[in-house]
Amino acid sequence: MNIITLTVNGNTIQKAVSDRTHLGDFLRDTVQLTGTHLGCEHGVCGACTVLLDGEPVRACITYAVACEGRSITTIEGYESDPVMSRLRAAFQAHHALQCGYCTPGMLATARDIILRLPQADEQRVRIELAGNLCRCTGYMGIVSAILAVLQDLREYPDAQVQLLRVAIAEGRAEPIDAPQLAHGFTSFEAKRQLGSPSESSEQPPVRPVIQSGVADTQGQEQQVQQKGTKVNASFDVPFGVDAVWAFMSDLKAVASCLPGAQIESETPEQVAGKIAIKFGPMAATFKGSATIERDAAQRVAVLKGAGQDSVSQSRATGDVRYQLEALSAANTRVAVELLYTLQGPLAQFSRSGLVQEFVRRMVADFGKNVSRRLASPDMLEAPQAEAINPVGVMFSILWQKIKSLFGVR
């Protein structure tokens, strides 16, 4: 047995430990910090990742005696860390965790990416995350959360984060001002909503990556800022741009063209109703309301909606921003940008390729409904969307990837 002295989350600890005890077992069994999870115990899955002198290491293959005199930071020690506060908020906003087993290690790696690679793009983030395995999320939410924090810091630099980045570049341990262990780690709470009045003022919200805007009556741009996943698509309508704008600036007309939508009540600026979504065996009906903001000069409008599924209690919010472009006197292109968030059990449905293909097909159906309504103004409501076969969508995505490999468009 050896007596080792090390710093764990800002506290000096002196304990007896055998030569063969791994750091993960030492933290869990001796120091009683069970937030460090042991998975494969071969250094492969990354669940046990902690910081050793500011750098991520695998606790399951690091010997505790090798940490003599060094500083360890576990998931319980990030309470006042400026990067981790942003990551916690982003992980909630992007539904980047499900069972949570990989999350402590995933957050440690994500923090390292934020500090070490401030200009990282999606491909680089995915490469850096290759050593952290997750069996639940499909990684899309995790990647989106990290990219959101990176973008936020590029747009709104943080002095504390900059100090940490300088420390990393100079090879020093980050100046983490860890609280006493009794304060604990701020848990992920499903009932908490980002930006709610009850949220701690010490935890800065993650600013949005995507911004949509419409002009006010003075022509000044008002930024509509939200967090979420963005999908871009477009469709063409065989009618002149003025006729299409007159139709699409009508809130009820636009809402009724959304596949699966049913309007139950309306005012000139707001509609209430429900929208049914089907994806193979999965189905949900979100009941809520929507409003519209218009910029007639630019022919831009933003349809803002929110709703909840009464069965799964899943919540969805979305902004549909569309802009009209005259292709000819009798043809108009509608560029659509959908920014959405999904929370609750159905958020497990948020797999990038399938969902984006699903949304694009919904936009295509929306475009068809607009054309039909313009061609037949007396049509009362758009037809319901048919269920999409997930196997067919998957093969469609696979076929597109095969074609791209051979340069076929």
LINPE-V526914 format. One record per pair of residues at least 24 apart in sequence whose ideal C-beta (glycine too) atoms are under 10 Angstrom apart, sorted by sequence separation. I is the first residue (numbers start at 0). J is the second residue. D is the distance in whole Angstrom. If there is no record, write none. Layout:
((I	J	D) (I	J	D))
This chain:
((8	32	8) (23	47	5) (35	59	9) (49	73	5) (50	74	10) (82	106	9) (83	107	9) (85	109	10) (86	110	6) (89	113	10) (107	131	9) (121	145	9) (259	283	10) (264	288	9) (266	290	9) (267	291	9) (268	292	9) (283	307	10) (284	308	6) (285	309	9) (298	322	6) (299	323	8) (315	339	7) (316	340	5) (317	341	9) (335	359	9) (337	361	9) (360	384	9) (5	30	10) (7	32	7) (22	47	8) (23	48	10) (48	73	10) (49	74	8) (85	110	9) (106	131	10) (121	146	6) (124	149	8) (259	284	8) (260	285	10) (261	286	10) (263	288	10) (268	293	10) (283	308	4) (284	309	7) (297	322	7) (298	323	4) (315	340	7) (316	341	8) (337	362	7) (360	385	10) (21	47	9) (23	49	8) (47	73	10) (48	74	9) (50	76	8) (77	103	10) (80	106	10) (83	109	9) (86	112	10) (104	130	9) (105	131	5) (119	145	8) (120	146	8) (123	149	10) (259	285	9) (282	308	9) (283	309	9) (284	310	8) (285	311	10) (292	318	9) (297	323	9) (298	324	8) (314	340	8) (315	341	5) (316	342	9) (335	361	10) (361	387	9) (22	49	7) (49	76	9) (50	77	9) (82	109	9) (83	110	6) (86	113	7) (104	131	6) (105	132	9) (119	146	8) (262	289	10) (283	310	7) (284	311	10) (287	314	9) (298	325	9) (314	341	8) (315	342	8) (335	362	5) (360	387	6) (74	102	8) (75	103	9) (82	110	5) (85	113	8) (104	132	9) (105	133	7) (121	149	10) (282	310	9) (283	311	6) (285	313	8) (287	315	8) (289	317	9) (291	319	9) (292	320	9) (294	322	9) (313	341	7) (314	342	5) (315	343	9) (335	363	10) (22	51	8) (74	103	4) (77	106	8) (82	111	9) (102	131	10) (104	133	10) (116	145	10) (120	149	9) (260	289	9) (282	311	10) (285	314	8) (287	316	9) (289	318	10) (313	342	7) (314	343	6) (333	362	9) (50	80	10) (73	103	7) (74	104	8) (77	107	9) (80	110	7) (82	112	10) (83	113	9) (101	131	6) (119	149	6) (274	304	8) (281	311	10) (283	313	7) (285	315	5) (287	317	10) (289	319	9) (312	342	9) (313	343	3) (315	345	8) (335	365	8) (357	387	6) (27	58	9) (82	113	5) (101	132	7) (102	133	9) (105	136	9) (118	149	8) (285	316	10) (312	343	6) (313	344	6) (314	345	9) (315	346	9) (335	366	8) (356	387	9) (26	58	6) (74	106	7) (81	113	10) (82	114	6) (100	132	10) (101	133	5) (109	141	7) (113	145	7) (117	149	7) (194	226	9) (257	289	9) (270	302	10) (272	304	10) (274	306	7) (276	308	9) (283	315	9) (285	317	10) (311	343	6) (312	344	7) (313	345	4) (314	346	9) (333	365	9) (357	389	8) (360	392	8) (25	58	8) (30	63	10) (74	107	7) (77	110	8) (100	133	8) (101	134	8) (102	135	10) (105	138	9) (108	141	10) (109	142	10) (112	145	6) (116	149	8) (193	226	7) (271	304	10) (273	306	7) (275	308	10) (298	331	9) (302	335	10) (308	341	10) (311	344	5) (312	345	9) (313	346	7) (333	366	7) (356	389	10) (359	392	10) (22	56	8) (23	57	8) (24	58	8) (29	63	8) (73	107	9) (100	134	8) (101	135	8) (102	136	10) (112	146	10) (254	288	10) (269	303	10) (270	304	9) (272	306	9) (310	344	9) (311	345	5) (313	347	10) (332	366	10) (353	387	9) (22	57	9) (23	58	4) (24	59	8) (72	107	8) (98	133	9) (100	135	8) (101	136	9) (106	141	10) (109	144	7) (110	145	9) (113	148	6) (117	152	7) (118	153	8) (254	289	6) (271	306	9) (273	308	9) (298	333	10) (299	334	9) (301	336	9) (302	337	10) (303	338	10) (304	339	9) (305	340	9) (307	342	9) (308	343	8) (310	345	10) (311	346	10) (313	348	9) (356	391	10) (357	392	6) (360	395	9) (21	57	9) (22	58	4) (23	59	5) (25	61	9) (35	71	9) (97	133	8) (98	134	8) (99	135	9) (105	141	6) (109	145	5) (112	148	9) (113	149	6) (117	153	7) (253	289	9) (273	309	9) (307	343	8) (308	344	9) (333	369	7) (353	389	7) (356	392	5) (21	58	7) (22	59	8) (23	60	8) (25	62	9) (26	63	8) (96	133	8) (97	134	9) (98	135	5) (108	145	9) (112	149	8) (254	291	8) (301	338	9) (308	345	7) (355	392	10) (356	393	9) (21	59	6) (22	60	9) (23	61	8) (25	63	4) (35	73	5) (36	74	9) (72	110	9) (95	133	9) (97	135	4) (98	136	9) (106	144	10) (110	148	9) (113	151	10) (114	152	10) (251	289	10) (253	291	7) (331	369	10) (354	392	9) (21	60	7) (22	61	4) (24	63	8) (25	64	9) (32	71	9) (34	73	6) (35	74	7) (96	135	8) (97	136	6) (102	141	9) (105	144	10) (106	145	10) (109	148	8) (113	152	7) (117	156	9) (250	289	7) (276	315	9) (350	389	10) (353	392	6) (356	395	6) (21	61	7) (22	62	7) (23	63	9) (26	66	10) (33	73	10) (34	74	4) (35	75	9) (96	136	7) (97	137	10) (101	141	9) (105	145	9) (109	149	10) (250	290	7) (251	291	10) (352	392	8) (353	393	7) (356	396	6) (8	49	10) (21	62	6) (22	63	5) (25	66	8) (30	71	9) (32	73	5) (33	74	10) (34	75	5) (95	136	6) (250	291	4) (274	315	9) (317	358	10) (321	362	9) (352	393	8) (355	396	9) (7	49	9) (8	50	10) (20	62	7) (21	63	7) (22	64	9) (32	74	8) (33	75	9) (34	76	9) (94	136	8) (249	291	9) (331	373	10) (353	395	10) (19	62	7) (20	63	5) (22	65	8) (30	73	9) (32	75	5) (34	77	10) (93	136	10) (95	138	9) (97	140	9) (117	160	9) (248	291	8) (250	293	9) (274	317	10) (319	362	9) (350	393	10) (352	395	9) (353	396	7) (356	399	9) (18	62	7) (19	63	9) (20	64	8) (21	65	10) (22	66	6) (32	76	9) (95	139	9) (96	140	8) (117	161	9) (247	291	9) (249	293	10) (260	304	10) (321	365	9) (352	396	5) (17	62	10) (18	63	9) (19	64	9) (26	71	7) (30	75	10) (58	103	10) (94	139	9) (95	140	4) (96	141	8) (248	293	5) (257	302	9) (351	396	10) (352	397	9) (5	51	10) (6	52	10) (16	62	9) (17	63	8) (18	64	6) (25	71	9) (27	73	10) (58	104	9) (93	139	8) (94	140	5) (95	141	4) (114	160	7) (157	203	8) (247	293	9) (248	294	10) (319	365	9) (16	63	5) (17	64	8) (18	65	10) (26	73	6) (57	104	9) (93	140	4) (94	141	10) (95	142	8) (113	160	8) (114	161	10) (117	164	7) (248	295	7) (253	300	8) (257	304	9) (352	399	9) (16	64	6) (92	140	9) (93	141	8) (95	143	7) (96	144	9) (116	164	10) (155	203	9) (254	302	7) (321	369	10) (352	400	9) (14	63	8) (22	71	7) (26	75	9) (55	104	8) (58	107	10) (91	140	10) (93	142	9) (94	143	9) (95	144	4) (114	163	5) (115	164	8) (244	293	9) (253	302	6) (16	66	10) (23	73	10) (90	140	8) (93	143	4) (94	144	9) (95	145	8) (113	163	9) (114	164	5) (245	295	10) (248	298	9) (250	300	9) (254	304	8) (16	67	10) (22	73	10) (56	107	9) (89	140	9) (90	141	8) (92	143	9) (93	144	4) (113	164	9) (114	165	10) (155	206	6) (244	295	7) (247	298	9) (249	300	10) (55	107	5) (89	141	9) (92	144	7) (93	145	9) (95	147	10) (114	166	8) (115	167	6) (151	203	9) (154	206	7) (248	300	6) (250	302	8) (48	101	9) (54	107	10) (55	108	6) (90	143	10) (91	144	9) (93	146	9) (110	163	9) (114	167	5) (115	168	9) (151	204	9) (152	205	10) (154	207	9) (247	300	7) (46	100	6) (47	101	10) (49	103	8) (55	109	10) (89	143	8) (90	144	5) (93	147	7) (114	168	9) (151	205	6) (152	206	9) (154	208	8) (244	298	5) (46	101	5) (48	103	7) (49	104	8) (55	110	8) (86	141	10) (89	144	4) (90	145	9) (92	147	7) (93	148	10) (150	205	9) (151	206	5) (153	208	10) (243	298	9) (244	299	10) (247	302	9) (44	100	9) (45	101	7) (46	102	9) (47	103	8) (48	104	4) (55	111	5) (88	144	9) (89	145	7) (111	167	8) (150	206	8) (151	207	8) (154	210	10) (244	300	9) (285	341	10) (44	101	7) (46	103	7) (47	104	6) (48	105	8) (50	107	6) (53	110	10) (54	111	7) (55	112	10) (87	144	9) (89	146	9) (90	147	10) (148	205	6) (150	207	9) (151	208	7) (241	298	9) (5	63	8) (45	103	10) (46	104	5) (48	106	9) (49	107	6) (53	111	9) (86	144	7) (89	147	5) (90	148	9) (147	205	6) (148	206	9) (150	208	4) (240	298	7) (283	341	10) (5	64	10) (7	66	9) (11	70	10) (12	71	9) (45	104	5) (46	105	8) (48	107	4) (85	144	9) (86	145	8) (88	147	9) (89	148	5) (114	173	7) (147	206	8) (149	208	9) (150	209	9) (3	63	6) (6	66	9) (44	104	8) (45	105	7) (47	107	9) (48	108	6) (50	110	8) (55	115	10) (88	148	9) (89	149	10) (147	207	8) (148	208	9) (283	343	10) (285	345	9) (3	64	6) (5	66	5) (9	70	8) (10	71	10) (50	111	8) (53	114	9) (54	115	9) (86	147	9) (144	205	8) (147	208	5) (283	344	9) (1	63	9) (2	64	10) (3	65	9) (4	66	10) (5	67	6) (6	68	8) (7	69	10) (8	70	9) (9	71	10) (38	100	7) (45	107	9) (48	110	10) (85	147	9) (86	148	6) (89	151	8) (146	208	7) (147	209	9) (257	319	8) (283	345	6) (1	64	5) (3	66	7) (4	67	7) (5	68	6) (6	69	7) (7	70	8) (8	71	7) (9	72	8) (36	99	9) (37	100	10) (38	101	8) (45	108	7) (48	111	9) (85	148	5) (88	151	10) (110	173	9) (0	64	10) (3	67	5) (4	68	6) (5	69	6) (6	70	4) (7	71	5) (8	72	6) (36	100	6) (85	149	10) (281	345	8) (2	67	9) (3	68	8) (4	69	10) (5	70	7) (6	71	7) (7	72	8) (8	73	6) (36	101	7) (143	208	9) (254	319	10) (283	348	9) (1	67	8) (3	69	10) (5	71	6) (6	72	9) (7	73	7) (8	74	9) (10	76	9) (36	102	8) (38	104	8) (82	148	8) (85	151	7) (253	319	8) (281	347	10) (8	75	6) (9	76	7) (36	103	6) (85	152	8) (278	345	10) (281	348	7) (7	75	9) (8	76	3) (34	102	9) (35	103	6) (36	104	7) (253	321	8) (7	76	7) (8	77	9) (9	78	10) (34	103	5) (35	104	8) (223	292	7) (276	345	9) (6	76	10) (8	78	9) (9	79	10) (33	103	10) (82	152	9) (278	348	7) (81	152	10) (221	292	8) (35	107	9) (85	157	8) (276	348	9) (57	130	9) (221	294	10) (220	294	9) (247	321	7) (279	353	10) (55	130	9) (82	157	9) (84	159	10) (85	160	8) (151	226	10) (248	323	10) (278	353	8) (55	131	9) (81	157	6) (218	294	9) (247	323	7) (278	354	9) (81	158	9) (82	159	8) (215	292	9) (220	297	10) (81	159	4) (82	160	6) (213	291	10) (214	292	9) (216	294	10) (218	296	8) (223	301	6) (225	303	9) (80	159	9) (81	160	5) (147	226	7) (213	292	5) (214	293	9) (215	294	9) (218	297	10) (244	323	5) (278	357	6) (79	159	10) (80	160	10) (81	161	10) (147	227	9) (212	292	9) (213	293	7) (214	294	5) (221	301	10) (223	303	8) (243	323	6) (277	357	10) (81	162	9) (82	163	7) (103	184	9) (211	292	9) (213	294	5) (214	295	9) (244	325	10) (276	357	9) (48	130	8) (81	163	7) (82	164	9) (144	226	10) (212	294	9) (214	296	7) (241	323	9) (243	325	9) (45	128	8) (48	131	7) (80	163	8) (143	226	9) (214	297	7) (240	323	5) (45	129	9) (143	227	9) (213	297	8) (240	324	7) (241	325	9) (247	331	9) (45	130	5) (46	131	8) (102	187	8) (143	228	6) (212	297	10) (214	299	8) (240	325	4) (276	361	8) (44	130	8) (45	131	4) (46	132	8) (143	229	10) (213	299	6) (239	325	7) (240	326	8) (247	333	7) (43	130	8) (44	131	7) (45	132	6) (46	133	9) (99	186	10) (212	299	8) (213	300	7) (230	317	10) (234	321	10) (236	323	9) (240	327	9) (242	329	9) (243	330	10) (244	331	8) (274	361	10) (42	130	9) (43	131	10) (44	132	5) (45	133	9) (99	187	7) (140	228	9) (211	299	9) (213	301	6) (227	315	10) (233	321	9) (239	327	9) (240	328	9) (243	331	4) (43	132	7) (44	133	9) (139	228	8) (212	301	8) (227	316	7) (228	317	10) (229	318	9) (231	320	10) (232	321	10) (233	322	9) (235	324	10) (237	326	10) (239	328	6) (240	329	10) (242	331	8) (243	332	9) (244	333	10) (44	134	9) (211	301	6) (226	316	9) (227	317	8) (236	326	9) (237	327	10) (238	328	10) (239	329	6) (240	330	9) (241	331	9) (243	333	7) (82	173	9) (96	187	7) (225	316	7) (227	318	8) (229	320	10) (233	324	9) (235	326	7) (238	329	7) (239	330	8) (240	331	5) (83	175	9) (95	187	10) (211	303	9) (225	317	9) (237	329	6) (238	330	8) (239	331	7) (240	332	9) (39	132	8) (80	173	8) (82	175	10) (225	318	6) (236	329	10) (237	330	6) (238	331	6) (240	333	10) (38	132	8) (81	175	10) (236	330	7) (237	331	8) (80	175	6) (81	176	10) (223	318	6) (235	330	6) (236	331	5) (38	134	10) (79	175	8) (80	176	8) (91	187	6) (235	331	7) (236	332	8) (78	175	10) (79	176	5) (80	177	8) (87	184	9) (90	187	7) (91	188	8) (223	320	8) (234	331	10) (235	332	5) (236	333	6) (77	175	8) (78	176	9) (79	177	7) (87	185	7) (91	189	9) (234	332	8) (235	333	8) (76	175	7) (78	177	7) (79	178	6) (87	186	9) (233	332	6) (234	333	6) (72	172	9) (77	177	8) (78	178	5) (87	187	7) (91	191	7) (92	192	10) (233	333	6) (234	334	9) (72	173	8) (76	177	4) (77	178	10) (78	179	9) (83	184	9) (84	185	8) (91	192	9) (92	193	6) (232	333	9) (233	334	5) (234	335	7) (70	172	5) (75	177	9) (76	178	8) (78	180	10) (83	185	9) (91	193	6) (92	194	10) (232	334	8) (233	335	6) (258	360	9) (259	361	8) (69	172	9) (70	173	9) (72	175	6) (75	178	9) (79	182	9) (88	191	10) (231	334	8) (232	335	5) (233	336	10) (258	361	5) (73	177	10) (76	180	8) (78	182	6) (89	193	9) (231	335	7) (232	336	8) (257	361	8) (258	362	9) (282	386	8) (70	175	8) (72	177	7) (75	180	6) (78	183	7) (88	193	6) (230	335	8) (231	336	5) (232	337	7) (257	362	10) (258	363	9) (259	364	9) (260	365	10) (281	386	9) (76	182	10) (78	184	6) (88	194	9) (230	336	8) (231	337	8) (258	364	4) (277	383	9) (280	386	9) (281	387	10) (70	177	9) (73	180	10) (75	182	9) (76	183	10) (77	184	7) (78	185	6) (211	318	6) (213	320	8) (229	336	6) (230	337	5) (231	338	10) (257	364	9) (258	365	6) (277	384	7) (279	386	7) (75	183	6) (76	184	8) (77	185	9) (211	319	9) (212	320	9) (229	337	7) (230	338	8) (256	364	9) (257	365	6) (260	368	9) (275	383	7) (276	384	8) (277	385	8) (278	386	7) (279	387	7) (281	389	8) (75	184	5) (209	318	9) (211	320	4) (228	337	9) (229	338	5) (230	339	8) (256	365	6) (258	367	9) (275	384	8) (277	386	4) (278	387	6) (279	388	6) (280	389	8) (53	163	8) (74	184	6) (88	198	9) (227	337	9) (228	338	7) (229	339	8) (256	366	9) (258	368	7) (274	384	9) (276	386	9) (277	387	7) (278	388	9) (279	389	4) (73	184	9) (209	320	10) (227	338	5) (228	339	6) (256	367	9) (257	368	8) (276	387	9) (278	389	6) (279	390	8) (92	204	9) (93	205	9) (226	338	9) (227	339	5) (228	340	7) (253	365	9) (256	368	4) (279	391	9) (53	166	7) (54	167	8) (92	205	6) (225	338	6) (227	340	4) (228	341	8) (255	368	8) (256	369	5) (279	392	9) (53	167	7) (88	202	6) (91	205	9) (224	338	10) (225	339	9) (226	340	6) (227	341	8) (256	370	9) (278	392	8) (84	199	9) (87	202	7) (88	203	8) (89	204	9) (90	205	9) (92	207	9) (223	338	9) (225	340	7) (253	368	10) (256	371	8) (54	170	9) (88	204	6) (89	205	5) (252	368	10) (253	369	8) (256	372	6) (53	170	9) (84	201	7) (85	202	8) (88	205	5) (252	369	8) (255	372	8) (256	373	10) (52	170	9) (53	171	7) (54	172	8) (84	202	5) (85	203	7) (87	205	9) (88	206	10) (262	380	8) (52	171	8) (53	172	4) (54	173	9) (83	202	10) (84	203	6) (85	204	9) (86	205	9) (89	208	10) (253	372	10) (261	380	8) (52	172	4) (53	173	4) (81	201	10) (84	204	10) (85	205	6) (252	372	7) (260	380	8) (261	381	10) (51	172	9) (52	173	9) (53	174	9) (81	202	10) (84	205	9) (85	206	9) (228	349	7) (230	351	10) (252	373	9) (260	381	7) (50	172	8) (53	175	8) (79	201	8) (81	203	8) (192	314	10) (247	369	7) (256	378	10) (259	381	9) (261	383	9) (50	173	8) (78	201	9) (228	351	8) (232	355	9) (246	369	7) (249	372	10) (255	378	9) (258	381	7) (259	382	10) (260	383	9) (78	202	10) (230	354	8) (231	355	9) (252	376	10) (255	379	8) (256	380	9) (257	381	7) (258	382	8) (259	383	6) (260	384	9) (50	175	8) (211	336	7) (230	355	5) (234	359	10) (247	372	10) (255	380	5) (256	381	5) (258	383	7) (259	384	5) (228	354	8) (229	355	10) (230	356	9) (232	358	7) (233	359	10) (243	369	7) (246	372	7) (247	373	9) (255	381	6) (256	382	10) (258	384	3) (259	385	10) (209	336	8) (211	338	7) (228	355	8) (230	357	9) (231	358	10) (232	359	5) (243	370	9) (246	373	6) (254	381	10) (257	384	9) (258	385	8) (210	338	9) (230	358	5) (231	359	9) (232	360	9) (234	362	6) (245	373	10) (209	338	5) (229	358	10) (230	359	7) (232	361	9) (233	362	8) (234	363	6) (252	381	10) (208	338	10) (228	358	9) (232	362	4) (233	363	10) (234	364	9) (236	366	7) (243	373	7) (246	376	9) (207	338	9) (230	361	9) (231	362	9) (232	363	7) (234	365	7) (235	366	7) (236	367	10) (238	369	9) (242	373	7) (230	362	8) (234	366	3) (238	370	8) (92	225	10) (93	226	7) (232	365	9) (233	366	8) (234	367	8) (236	369	6) (237	370	7) (92	226	5) (93	227	8) (94	228	10) (232	366	9) (236	370	5) (239	373	10) (91	226	10) (92	227	8) (93	228	8) (234	369	8) (235	370	9) (238	373	5) (234	370	8) (237	373	8) (238	374	8) (89	226	8) (236	373	7) (237	374	8) (88	226	9) (236	374	10) (193	340	10) (32	180	8) (31	180	9) (34	183	9) (30	180	9) (34	184	6) (192	342	9) (32	184	10) (189	342	8) (189	343	8) (6	172	10) (9	175	7) (8	175	8) (9	176	7) (10	177	8) (9	177	3) (10	178	10) (8	177	5) (9	178	7) (10	179	7) (7	177	9) (8	178	8) (9	179	7) (10	180	6) (6	177	9) (8	179	9) (9	180	8) (8	180	6) (7	180	8) (8	182	10) (8	184	10) (140	341	10) (140	346	8) (143	349	9) (140	347	10) (143	351	9) (140	349	6) (142	351	9) (136	346	9) (137	347	8) (139	349	6) (140	350	10) (136	347	8) (137	348	10) (139	350	6) (140	351	10) (135	347	8) (137	349	8) (138	350	9) (139	351	5) (136	349	8) (137	350	5) (138	351	9) (139	352	9) (136	350	9) (137	351	7) (137	352	9) (139	354	8) (137	353	9) (139	355	10) (137	354	10) (94	340	8) (93	340	8) (94	341	7) (97	344	10) (92	340	7) (93	341	10) (94	342	6) (94	343	9) (97	346	8) (92	342	9) (97	347	7) (91	342	9) (94	345	10) (95	346	10) (94	346	4) (93	346	9) (94	347	8) (94	349	6) (93	349	9))
